[in-house]
């Protein structure tokens, strides 16, 4: 007699012609109930487990949270291999939920460091239109000016990314910012926060203007080959001087 026939008899099917082993049937029902609890647990925790699986590849492999997640997963696997009745379901649930909360905290911290906020983005846009930068762009028309310095500055300025739309509720359903698709593991992260780098670029622009003014002063004093200049020199020098005086620089 098969287990299926026994079960059919217990739930009201045709009784077998042999004397049933009630203790055995009870054990079978207990096993069935345990399997059902495990299946329910898998369904319940499946979405969180899938989220955490994605999160592990979003953060860099050396990130502390990734190490924490790997250790927690290993511990859970060991417990689940021995827990046939889902007796510790509450513990599993708490562990996964805490991992998710810790990930959200870690991701937001990385996001805030790598992206400019609303105020910083306004500062960056203002810097793009700054009189100092506009004057340097005019001066770049002079053939002997070190234009590579200006190019490097503008690349650094434009390389800063902004995103101010991310919030914690958004990350409860998505492991990656849906607004800027920030993936720390796929970006070359800077040690200095984006906001600090922006502030430094403002200082760098001051230094760049001062350096170029010195170069122009050398030209005017005759220490540089004067005959290499076009009309752009006079226009650029006047432009820079007027703008610098206007800003008190």
N, C-alpha and C positions, 0 to 999 in steps of 0.2 A: 504494500500500500504506500502510495507516494505522499509527500508532505502536503501537496495540493489537495489530494483526496481527504486527508485528515482535516485540513482547514475548511473545506467545503462542508464537512460533517459538523464542525463546530459552529458554523454560522447558519446552519439550518438545512443543509443539503441532505442527500440520501445517506443514511447511516451505513457504515461499512458492516460487513458480516462478522467482524472480529471485535473483541473487547478493546476499546480505545485505551491508550496510555494517557490519562488525564494530566499527569505530571509532565509528560513529554510535550503534550499540546500546549500547556501553559508556558513552558520554556520557549516553544516556537513563537508564541504570541509576544512574549517579552522581547525576543530577538527582532520580530517584525516591528514592534513599537520603537525599539532602539534605532532601527534602520530609518524609520519614518522621521524620528527626531533629528537624525543626522542629515537627512535630505532637506528638512525644513531649515536646519542651520546653514547648510550649504547655500540654499536659495537666499536666506536672509543676509548672509555675509558676503555673498558672491559679488555684489556691486562694489562693496568697500574693498574687497581683495583685489578686484580688477583695477580700481582706482589706484591702490597702492603699488600695483605692478607697473602701471604707467609712471607713477611718481618716481620710482626707483631709477628710471632712465632719464628723467628730466633733470634731476640734480647731478652734479659731478660725482663720479665714483668715490672720490675722497671725502665727500661731504659727511659730517658726523651723522646726519639723519639716515643716510644710505647704510652706514655701518649698523646703526640702531635697527633699521628695518630688516636687514639681513639676519641679525642675531634673533630678532623676534620671530621671524618666519621659521627659522630652524627650530626654535623652542616650541612653537606651535605645532610644527610637523611631528615632532617627537611625542608631544602630548596627545595629538589626534590619533597617532598610530596605536596608542594604548587605550584611549577613551572610546569604547565601543558604544556607549550609551549617551554621548553628548552631555555627560554629567557636568562638565565644566564649561557649558555654553556661555554662561554669563562672563566668565573670565576671558574667553576668546573674543567675545563681543567688545569687552572693555579694552582689550589689548589693541584690536584693530582700529577702534574709534580713536584711541589715544594717539596711535601712530598717524592717523589722518590729521588730527589736530596739530600735532607736532610738525607735520609736513607743511601744512598751510602756513604756520608761523615761520618756518624756515624759508619757504618760497617767497612770502611777502617781504621778508628781510632782504633776500637777494634781489628781488624785483626793485625795491626802494633804493638799493645801492646802485643798481645798474641803469636805472631810468630817471629822467628828470621829471619833477612834479610840475604842477601848474605854474607856480611862481618862478621856478628855475627855467621853464620853457619860455616864459615871457622875457626873462633876462637874456636867454640865448638869442631870441628873435631881435631884441633891442641891440645886442652886440653885433648882430649881422648888419645892422643899419648904422652902427656907431660911426661918428665922424672920423675917428682915427683909422678905422678899417677902410672907409671910403677914400680917404686921402692916400692910404698905402696902395689901393687899387689903381689910383691915378699914377702914383709914382712908379708902379710896375711897368709903365710904358717906357720908362727910361732904360735903355739897353744894359747899363752896367749895374743896375740894382739887383740885389740877391733875391730874385723873385721866388726861389725855391722855399725861402723862409715863410713868405706869405702863403704859398700853396700849402705847406705843411700846417700852418696855423688854421687855415680854412678847412682843411680836411679833418683836423682834430675837432673843430667847432661843429662841423656838419656830422661828424661821426657820433656825437652824443645823441642818444635816443630818448624820447620822452613818452611817458604813459602815465596818466593820472586817473584812469578809469577803473583800475583793479580794486576790488574790495573782498573782504573775507567771504561773504555769502556766495560770490561768484565761484570761488575755489572749492566750495562744497560739492559742486557738480562737475567741475572741470579741473584737471591737474595742471593745466597751462593757461596763462592769461589769454583770453580770447581776443583781446584788443591789440596786443603787440606780439603775441606768440613767443614770449620770452622763455627760452630753454637754456638755463645756465650751462648745461653740459655741452651745448652746441655753440656757445659764444666764448670769445676770448675775454674773460672777465678781468677787469682792472682791479688792482688792490685799492685804489683811491675811488671813493664814491663819485658818481657822475656829477653831483652838485658841487663837490670840492674841485673836481677837474674844471668845471665851468668857471669857478672863481679864479682858479689859477690861470685860465686862458685870458681872463680880463687883465691880470697882472702881466702875462706874457705879451699882450698887445701893447701895453705901456712900454715894455722893454724893446719891442720890435720898432715902435715909433721912434724911441730914443736912438736906437742903433742906426736907423735910416737917416735920421736928422744929422747924426755925426758924419755919415757918408756924404750927405749933401753939403755939409759945412766944409768938408775936405775938398769937394769939387769947387765950391765957391772961392776957397782960399787959394786955389790953383795947385793944390797938391795932387790932383787927379787930372787926367787928360781931358781938358775942357772941350776940345774939338769933337769929342765923341757924342755929345749931347744933341738932341733934337729940340724942337720947340716944347716937347713934352716936359723937359727939365724945368724950364721957367714956370710953366703952368702948374706942374706938380709941386714944386717947392713953395710957390705962393699958396697953393691950396692947403698944403700941410701946415704952413706957418700960420695962416689965418685960422684954421680949425683948431690948432693947438692953443693959440692965443685965446680963442673964444671959450675953450674949456678950461683955461687957466693952467695948461700943461706946459 
